């Protein structure tokens, strides 16, 4: 094991391993390659994301893991280098990964370690169970919508307009909008800038709703992972984040922003739109279903004391 030190070669190796897993196993869509690059960008490490790599004697990447705030660990074992039939080796590497994550979690003051598994991913669920994890009450859902039919025309409230984010100069205001919409301390300006620097970022899919007085009222970020789609033979576009400032809710802004994003994904030739939310987020799931999204799968969460 060695810690990730910020090299481009490491990011590429981790991305290749992630796509190998995604091609071989029913794992979750998160993170995309672009999300992984943004998480690992050294300039956005203020998000407290740590990562480590596990290599074999020949220097080949066998596994990697990253730890997000609240001691949430994501880890991946190479399906060819740690085959499903070698349960003993998989357990040994997983134990080492989780020991690393637990130590980092304790150092940050957390008492429990959390990790997700896509429902139906029997291998990962078994690995977590053998490592002492128990089901947690969190559940994430992934929803999809085909883009081969009609996407309704968005209708914004009178006086509101929708525009792309106006470059790096608007990032601080956009981050403040995002934080207020979600009552959160994330994202950071550094992380948002790293997203915008990604080669697959498209300004025309980073939308903001502007109120009649010029205030930023809501946002919708969509994303197309061109490399991931090409390597996995997919035609997916992501609705990454969608939110509205509390003062502007109840006017149909979220729906209008969402439909605008979907129409742009459709115009770009994408076949299906994907998004995620908490299973208990009733308002969000109601909105998504109203524009044609349906449940694709659930992501179950597990936890253990550290």
C-alpha positions in Angstrom: 0.0 0.0 0.0 1.1 3.5 -0.7 -0.8 6.8 -0.3 -1.9 8.7 -3.4 0.4 11.6 -3.9 -1.3 13.5 -6.7 0.3 12.1 -9.8 -1.5 12.0 -13.1 -0.3 8.4 -13.7 -2.0 7.3 -10.5 -5.3 8.9 -11.5 -5.2 7.2 -14.9 -4.4 3.8 -13.3 -7.3 4.2 -10.8 -9.6 5.2 -13.6 -8.6 2.2 -15.7 -9.2 -0.1 -12.7 -12.6 1.5 -12.0 -13.8 1.0 -15.6 -12.5 -2.6 -15.4 -14.7 -3.2 -12.4 -17.6 -1.4 -14.0 -17.3 -3.6 -17.1 -17.2 -6.8 -15.1 -19.4 -6.3 -12.1 -22.8 -4.6 -11.2 -21.2 -1.7 -9.3 -22.7 1.7 -8.8 -22.3 4.5 -11.3 -20.6 6.7 -8.7 -17.9 7.9 -9.2 -17.7 8.6 -12.9 -14.2 9.1 -14.3 -14.7 12.9 -14.1 -15.9 12.7 -10.5 -12.9 10.6 -9.6 -10.5 13.1 -11.2 -12.2 16.0 -9.4 -12.1 14.2 -6.0 -8.4 13.4 -6.5 -7.4 16.9 -7.8 -4.7 18.1 -5.4 -6.0 21.6 -5.6 -9.4 20.5 -4.2 -8.0 18.5 -1.3 -9.8 20.9 1.1 -12.7 18.4 0.8 -10.6 16.1 2.9 -10.7 13.3 0.4 -7.8 10.9 0.9 -6.8 8.0 -1.3 -4.4 5.0 -1.3 -3.2 2.4 -3.8 -2.4 -1.3 -3.4 0.0 -2.8 -5.9 1.5 -6.2 -6.6 5.1 -7.2 -6.8 5.2 -6.2 -10.5 3.9 -2.7 -9.7 0.5 -3.3 -11.2 -2.5 -1.7 -9.4 -4.5 -4.3 -7.6 -6.9 -2.1 -5.6 -7.5 1.5 -4.6 -9.7 3.3 -2.1 -10.6 6.8 -1.3 -12.1 8.2 1.9 -14.6 11.0 1.9 -15.8 13.1 4.9 -17.8 11.4 7.6 -15.5 8.4 7.2 -17.2 7.1 4.0 -14.9 4.7 2.2 -15.1 3.6 -1.5 -12.8 0.8 -2.6 -12.3 -1.3 -5.8 -10.5 -4.5 -6.4 -9.2 -5.3 -9.9 -11.5 -8.1 -11.3 -8.7 -9.7 -13.2 -5.9 -9.4 -10.6 -8.2 -10.3 -7.7 -10.6 -12.7 -9.3 -14.0 -13.5 -7.7 -12.9 -17.0 -7.1 -10.0 -16.0 -4.9 -12.0 -15.1 -1.8 -9.2 -15.4 0.6 -7.0 -12.9 -1.2 -10.0 -10.5 -1.7 -10.7 -10.6 2.0 -7.1 -10.0 2.9 -6.8 -6.9 0.6 -10.2 -5.7 1.8 -9.2 -6.0 5.4 -6.0 -4.0 4.7 -8.1 -1.3 2.9 -10.6 -1.0 5.7 -7.8 -0.9 8.4 -6.3 2.0 6.5 -9.7 3.8 6.2 -10.5 3.1 9.9 -7.2 4.6 11.0 -7.8 7.7 8.9 -11.4 8.0 10.2 -10.3 7.7 13.8 -7.7 10.4 13.2 -10.4 12.7 11.9 -12.6 12.1 15.0 -15.2 9.7 13.6 -16.6 6.7 15.4 -18.0 4.7 12.5 -16.9 3.7 9.0 -19.4 3.7 6.2 -19.3 2.0 2.8 -21.9 1.5 0.0 -22.7 -1.5 -2.2 -25.1 -1.6 -5.1 -28.1 -3.8 -4.4 -27.3 -7.1 -6.2 -23.6 -6.7 -6.0 -23.2 -10.0 -4.1 -19.4 -9.9 -4.0 -19.1 -6.5 -2.4 -21.9 -7.1 0.1 -20.3 -10.4 1.1 -16.9 -8.7 1.5 -18.4 -6.0 3.7 -20.3 -8.6 5.8 -17.2 -10.7 6.4 -15.4 -7.5 7.4 -17.9 -6.8 10.2 -20.2 -4.3 8.5 -23.9 -4.2 9.2 -26.7 -2.6 7.1 -27.2 1.1 7.7 -30.4 3.1 7.3 -29.0 5.2 4.4 -30.2 4.2 0.9 -29.3 5.9 -2.3 -31.3 5.4 -5.5 -30.3 5.7 -9.1 -32.9 6.7 -11.6 -32.9 6.7 -15.4 -34.9 8.2 -18.2 -34.7 7.3 -21.9 -34.0 10.2 -24.2 -35.4 8.7 -27.4 -38.8 10.3 -26.9 -40.2 13.7 -26.3 -38.8 15.9 -23.5 -41.4 18.5 -22.5 -40.5 22.2 -23.1 -39.4 23.9 -19.9 -41.5 26.7 -18.6 -39.7 29.3 -16.4 -41.5 31.7 -14.2 -42.0 35.2 -15.8 -38.8 37.2 -15.7 -36.5 34.3 -15.0 -33.8 33.2 -17.5 -31.5 30.3 -17.8 -27.8 30.8 -18.6 -24.5 28.8 -18.5 -22.4 29.6 -15.4 -20.3 32.6 -16.4 -16.9 31.0 -16.1 -14.5 31.0 -13.1 -15.5 34.5 -12.2 -19.0 33.3 -11.1 -17.8 30.2 -9.2 -17.9 31.8 -5.7 -21.4 33.0 -6.2 -22.4 29.6 -7.6 -20.9 27.8 -4.7 -22.8 30.0 -2.3 -26.0 29.2 -4.2 -25.3 25.5 -4.0 -24.6 25.6 -0.3 -27.7 27.6 0.5 -29.9 25.3 -1.7 -28.6 22.2 0.2 -27.9 23.8 3.6 -24.4 22.4 3.2 -20.7 23.4 3.6 -19.8 21.9 0.2 -18.7 22.2 -2.5 -15.7 24.4 -2.1 -14.6 26.9 -4.7 -11.4 24.8 -5.3 -13.4 21.7 -6.0 -15.8 23.5 -8.3 -12.9 25.0 -10.2 -11.4 21.5 -10.6 -14.7 20.3 -12.1 -14.6 23.1 -14.6 -11.0 22.3 -15.6 -11.9 18.7 -16.4 -11.5 18.0 -20.2 -15.1 16.6 -20.3 -16.7 19.6 -18.6 -19.2 21.4 -20.9 -20.2 25.0 -20.0 -23.5 24.6 -21.9 -24.5 21.9 -19.4 -23.7 23.9 -16.3 -26.9 25.9 -16.0 -28.0 28.6 -13.6 -31.5 30.2 -13.3 -31.3 34.0 -12.9 -34.1 35.9 -11.1 -35.5 39.2 -12.5 -33.4 41.1 -10.1 -30.2 39.3 -11.3 -29.9 37.0 -8.3 -28.8 33.4 -8.9 -31.9 31.4 -8.0 -31.2 27.8 -9.0 -28.8 25.5 -10.8 -28.6 22.2 -12.8 -25.2 20.6 -13.7 -25.3 17.9 -16.3 -22.3 15.9 -17.4 -21.4 13.6 -20.2 -18.5 11.1 -19.6 -17.4 10.8 -23.2 -14.4 8.5 -22.4 -16.4 6.3 -20.1 -19.3 6.0 -22.6 -16.8 5.1 -25.4 -15.0 2.5 -23.3 -18.1 0.9 -21.9 -20.3 1.2 -25.0 -22.9 3.4 -23.3 -24.8 6.6 -24.3 -25.4 8.0 -20.8 -25.6 11.6 -19.6 -25.7 12.5 -16.0 -28.0 15.0 -14.1 -25.3 15.7 -11.5 -26.8 18.3 -9.2 -30.1 20.2 -9.2 -31.1 22.8 -6.6 -33.1 25.9 -5.9 -32.5 28.6 -3.3 -35.2 28.4 -0.6 -36.6 31.9 -1.4 -37.4 30.8 -5.0 -38.9 27.4 -4.4 -42.5 26.5 -5.3 -42.4 28.3 -8.7 -41.4 25.3 -10.9 -37.8 26.4 -11.3 -36.4 22.9 -10.5 -38.6 21.3 -13.0 -37.7 23.9 -15.7 -34.0 23.5 -15.0 -34.2 19.8 -15.1 -36.1 19.7 -18.4 -33.6 22.2 -19.9 -30.7 19.9 -19.0 -32.5 16.8 -20.4 -33.2 18.6 -23.7 -29.6 19.5 -24.0 -28.5 16.0 -23.3 -31.0 14.7 -25.9 -29.8 17.2 -28.5 -26.2 16.0 -27.8 -27.2 12.5 -28.9 -27.3 10.8 -25.5 -29.6 7.8 -25.2 -30.4 7.8 -21.4 -30.2 10.3 -18.5 -29.0 9.1 -15.1 -29.3 10.7 -11.6 -29.1 9.8 -8.0 -30.8 10.9 -4.8 -31.6 9.7 -1.3 -34.5 7.2 -1.1 -36.1 9.3 1.6 -35.9 12.5 -0.5 -39.6 12.4 -1.4 -39.8 15.8 -3.1 -36.9 15.0 -5.4 -38.1 11.6 -6.4 -41.6 12.9 -7.0 -40.2 15.6 -9.4 -38.0 13.1 -11.2 -40.8 10.6 -11.7 -43.0 13.4 -13.0 -40.6 14.0 -15.9 -40.2 10.3 -16.8 -37.5 9.0 -14.5 -37.9 5.5 -13.1 -35.9 3.5 -10.5 -32.8 1.7 -12.0 -31.4 0.3 -8.7 -30.7 1.0 -5.1 -27.4 1.5 -3.4 -27.3 0.1 0.1 -25.1 1.5 2.9 -23.2 -0.4 5.5 -21.4 0.7 8.7 -19.2 -0.6 11.5 -17.5 0.9 14.5 -13.9 2.0 14.2 
